[in-house]
């Protein structure tokens, strides 16, 4: 990957993302995973680590891991094992977290995405199953803290990349692409505010060609905007430290959205500090080839496969196809409009342009789009057959979006937007414009193209914008020849 230098330093970023799996119960117990319950109302004896309790693997969580592996071109381990990751913290009742260490269930794979019109690929190391910890509560207590164990045992898939990312922009684009994939295949709801999709960024800097620098891990980035600000700050901070003659200490840091700064939370642990060892209460996880095939048969068409099909089937540029497959809802909307109107490129332009602009402005999703795919198709058909111009189409679109009208043809009629396609009437207007503008006519015949554009403008003005621009150009050129 081409390195982007900042003050002579190369940025190196790796990601660890925790995707909460969309299961009804926890990874090793039957307790509910529903969000928003009163503290400690969804923590059973297994979650509390009461004596004599044993974990039982959630089959759906394993299937979700397989789905991700298939989506990312990873290897699904036929046999993987669970380990105990030992550390002591108030929200960890057992004193250890059940995770996977030496042999994860998902190995390798990659995530590809576009940054502008440049395609980037980030390699994955692994994705492993583990349980979440509880949550420490401070804000509702005076002089003391509380522990909510509702999250304890919630199933997570931790997705780890190679240190392939070379800029903040790439980091955010990678996170957005991964977010799209996990929600597309239905293994995670992707709600960052509720902690369903949490990203940790390992950031370091180095001089080009030097060994990897010491990394600092920014924990729990819960929005793409915060991710951008946090990584940018951390990069600047590390470069300033090095330039001032200080060394970077490996650490875990938190991002403060109020100050826009990162601050050290603790010295970063190494794997040895966690004293991993195989969990004696859980047998090896065996994933038979037949199980993988069953999951594969139930997979939706993946974004990259759908994008390739859009290029092949609809002759779209790769950039368009990738943009349109940002979500299943957008892809389905485009495809329905394209099939109905028979003009896929025009449909793509409108979806990526005006539709996307309105969604962003009003901060709504495709589920709340105010112009249906069938309405858009009908409008595009009227552009294609010459009934309305592109400018008039914007007026039609505005009426549809605002609810002023619902039928395209009725809106066109009510607003008088039909283009003039009567050649005789158009020729009369053009003759009058030519007669009234001898100077522009003389300049055009002398080779000045701007004079022709001026004549076209006069014709459009005389026709009150209803003349067909293509027809105007054709007839005007013929008369000036």
N, C-alpha and C positions, 0 to 999 in steps of 0.2 A: 504494500500500500504506500502511496506517496505521502511523505510526512509533511505536515504543516508546521512550520517553525514559529515559535513565539519568543521573541527576544533572543533568538539563537538556540532555543531549546526545543526538543521534540517531546511531545506529550504522548504518554502511553497509558491506555485505560483498558481495564478489564471489568466485566460486570458479573455480579451474582444477583440473580433475581429470584425472589420467592413468590411463586404463584399459588394462591390458595385454591385447592381443588374443589370443584363444584360437586360436592357430595352432601347428602343429607345428614350423615353421621360422621363422627370423627374417625381418624385413621386406625385407631386400635380399640375403640369402644363404640357403643351405640348412642352416646350422648349427641344431642343436636348441634349443628354448626350454624344455626340461624343467627344473623347479626342483630344486635340491639337489645338482647334480653337483659333483665336485671342482673347485676353482678352475682356470680356464683350460683346461678340457677340452672346452668347447663354443664355442670361438672359432676361426673359420676365417680363411683369408687375407683375405677381404673384411672381416670384423669387425676384423681387426688393421690394416687399411689398408695392406697390403703393396703395393709399387709394381706397377702394371700391372693391379690388380684393379678390377673395375667392379661397381656395384650392379645388381641385377635385382629389379624390383618383385614382391612377393608378392601374387598375385591374391586370396587368401583375406582378407588384411588389408583390401583395398579393399572386398570384399563385406561385411565386418563394419562398415566405416564407412557403407556404404549402408544396412545394416540399422538402425544407430542413427539415421541421418537420417530414415528412414521412421517409426521408432518415435516420434520427437520432433516430427514435422511440419516438418522442416527442408527446405531446398532442397538438392538434390544437384547440385553444380556439374558441368555437362557437360564442363568442361575446368578442371583445376587444375594447379598447378605446384609442384615441390619446390625448396627453397632451402637454401643452406648457412648455418647459424647458427654464426658463428665465435666460439669462446672456447677458452681453453687451460687444461686441467685434466688431471691425470694419468690419469684413467679415460676420457678421450676420445682414442682413438688417432689419429684423423685430424686433430685440432685443430679440427674443426667437427662439428656435428650436422646430419644431413639432416632437415629439417622442412618445413613449409609456412608461408608467411608472407602474401603479398599475396592469393593466391587459394586458400583452403582447400577441401577436398572437400565438407564439410558446412557449410552457412551458415544461421544463424537457428534457429528452433524454440523450444520451451519445455518446461518440466517443471512439472507441476501436482501438488499434494499437499495433504493435510489436516493442519492444525495444530489439534488438538482437533477441533471440528466446523466450523472455518473453512477454506475452500478458498484456497490460495495458488498463485500462478503466478510462476515465475522465467523470464525470457527468456534465451535463449542467443545469444551472439555467433557462435560457430563451434565446429566440432570438426575438428581437423586431424590428419593422419597424421604420425608422426615415429618416429625410432629412439631407443631408450634408450641411456644411457651405461653404462659399467662400474661397478664398485664398489670404493671404497678400503677396505682392511681394516687395522684398527689393533689390535684387541683380541688377536690371536694373535701379535703381533710385539713383541719387546722392543727399544725404542729405534728402531724403524723401521716403515714401513708397506708394505703390499703392494697389488697391484692384481689384481682378478679381473675378467676381461673376458667372462665367460659371459653377462652381461646385455647387453653391447654389441651393438646391432642388434636387440634385442627390439622387436617392433612395439607402438607405443603409439597411442592416440587421445586427444588432449588436448581436453577439453571445457571451454569458457570461457563464463561467464555474464556478463550485464550486472550492474551493482552494485545488484541489486534486493532483496537480503536485508537485513532490518532488525532482526534479533535472533539471538542464539546458537541459540535454539530453532528458528527458521526455517532456519538454516544446517544444523543436524544433520538436520532433517526433509528438506531438499532433498537432502543427501548420501545419506540412506537411500533416498530415492525413486529417485535416479539409480542407486544400487547395485542396487536391485531391477530396474530396467529393463535394465541391461547384462547381468545374469545371466539374466533372464527370456528375452531374445532370443538368449542363447547366445554373445555375443561376448567375454565376460570371465568368469573363474571367481570374481571378486570377493574373492579371498583378500587381506585387508588386511595380515595378518601377513607374508605372503610378498611384499608390494609390488605385487600385481596391481591394486590399486585404491588410488591415493594422491591425497590431496586437499591443495591449497594454498589457504589462505583469505587474501584481500586485505581487510584490516580498516582502517577509518578512522572517525573520529567528527567531528561538526560540530554547531553550534547549528542548530535548525530553521530552514529557509529559507536558510541560508548555502550558499556553494559547497562542493563536495566537499572533504573534508579530505585531508591527505597520508596515503597508505596504507602499511601495512607488510604484507609477505607472509609468512605462517606456512607453512613448507614441510613437506611429507611427513607430514601427519597420518594416522596409520595405524590409528586406531580411532575409533569414534564418541564414546567416552568421553573420549579425549584431545582430540578436536576441541572438545568442550564446554568442557573445562577450559582449553585453550589460548586459545580465542577470548574466554572470560570474563576471563581474566587480561590479555590484550592490550587489551581495552576499558578495563578499570580502569586499566591502566598509562598508556594514552594520555590518558585524562581527567585523571589526576593530573599528568602532565607539563604539559598545557595549563594546568591550574588553578594550577600552580606557576610559570607564566610562561615555560616552555620550549616551543620549537617541535618538532614531530615531523619527523624526517628519514626520507625514503623509504629503506626497507631490507628486506632479506630476513632473516627471523628463524627460529630453530629453537625447538621446544618441548622442554623437559626434563621427562619424566614423573616423575622422582624429586623435583624441586623444585616442579613445577606451574607453572613460569615460562617465559616466552619470553626469548631472548637474541639479540642482533644477530649475524648471521653475516657479512654484507657489505653495502655500499651497494648499493641496488637499481639494476640497469642499465636503461637505456632501449633501445629497439629499435636505435637508431643504434649503440650500443656493440657490437652483435653483427655489424655489417657484413653484413647479409643480402644475398645475390645469388643468382640462379637457378643451380641445380646443373647444370653442363654435361654431366654424365654420365647424367642422367635426362631423358627426353623428357616433355612434358606428359602428365598422366594424363587420359585421355579415358574418360568414363563415358557410354555410349550409353543412350538411353531404353529400349531392349530389355533391356539388362542390369539396369536398375533394376526393370523389370517382372518379370524372372525372380526376382530377389531378393524382391520383394514377394510373389510367389506362394508362396514358401517360408517366409514369416514366420508365426510362431504368432499366435494371437489375443492382442492386446496387453492389458496390465492395465486401461487405461482403457476399452477397448472391452468387455472382459469384465465390468468393474464396471457399465457401462451396461446390459449384457445381464442381469445379475443383478437390477438394479432393475426392468427391464421384465418379465423372465420369471418372477422369483420374488417380485416386489412387496416387495423389501427396501429399507430406507432407504439413501440414498447412502453414509452413513457405514459401515454394515455391508458394503456391496458393496466399498467401497474397502479396508476392513480385511481382508476375506476374500481379496482379490487381492494380498496382500503377497508371495505366492510362488505359483508354479504348483502346488506340492505341496499347499498349504493350499486353494487354489481347487478343485483336483480332489477333495480329500477332502470339502469341503463339498458340492460338486455331487453327488457319488455318494451321500452321506447324504441330501441333500434329495430327490433323485429317488426313492430307495428308500422313505423314510418318508412322503413327500408333505407334509411340514411344514417348508418352507424356513426360516421365521422361527425355529422352535424349533431347527433344525439350526444356524442362524447363531448363536443365543444360546449354544449349547453349545460350538461351535468357538471363538468369540471369548472365551467365558468359561472354562469348566473345562479345555478342551483347551489353550488358550493359557497358562493359569496353570500347568498341569503342565509344559508345555514350557519355560517360563521358569524355573520352580523347579529343574527337573532339568538345565537348560542343554542341551537336546537339540533337534533339528530335527524337522520333520514326517516325515522318513524313519525316525525312531525312535519314532513315536507308538505307544502301547501299547494303544490301543483302536481297532480298525479302523472304517472308515466304515460298514461293514455292521452291526457291533455297536452303534455309536451309533444308527444308523437303527432297529434293532430295539428299542432301549431307548426312543427317542422315540415309536415306535409304541405301546408299552405305556403311556406317559404319556398319549398322545392318546386311547386307547380306554378309559382309566379303570382299567386294571389296577393301576397303581402311581401314587403321588403324586410330586410333585417332590422331596420329602424322601427318599422311598424310592429315587428314581432316583439320588440322590447315593450311596446305599449300593451300588446296583448298579454304578454307574460305578467306584467305588473297588475293588470286587471284580474287575471286568474289567481295570482298570489294573494292579492288583497281581498279576494272574495267578491269583487265587483261583478264578476261573471263566471260562469262555469263551462259554457259551450263556446269553443273557439270560433266557430263560424258566426255565432250570434254576436260575440264581442267585436269581431271584424266589421260586421254589418252595422252595429250600433255606433261604432266610432268612425265609420267611414274610412277604413284603412285599406280598402282594396286598391291594388295597383292599377294604373291605366294600361291596359293591354290592347286598346284600339289603335291600330297602326295609323289609321287615317287621322284621328284626333291628335295623336302624338306628332305626326308629320306637320300638321298645321301649327302646333306650338313651336316646333323646331324652326320652321320657316320664319315665324315671327321673331324668334330670338336671333336668328342669323341676320335678319334685316335690321334689327335694332342694335346689333353689336358688330359693325363693320371692322372696327379696330382689332377686336379679338380674332375675327375671321382672318384678317390679313396677317396678324402675328402667327396664327397657327399654320397658315400656308407657308410662312417663312421658316417654319421648323420649331416654333416655340410651343412645347407641350402644355405649359401652364395655361396658355390661352385656351386650349381645348377644355381643360378642367373648368375654367371659368364659364365657358359656354354650357357645359353640362350642369353646372350649378344654377345657371339662369333658367335652364329647361326644368330642372327639378323644382325651382321656386315658382315658376309659372304654372306647373302642374300641381302645386301645393303638396309636393312630396309624393304624389301618387304614381308618377311615371316609373316604369321598370328601368332601373339604372343600366342593366345590360342592354336592353332594347334602345335606350337613349344613345348609348355609345355607338351601337351598330348603325342606327339610322343617321345620327349626326355625322359620323365618319363618311358614310356613303354620300351625303349631301355636300360635304366639304371637299370631296375627292376631285 
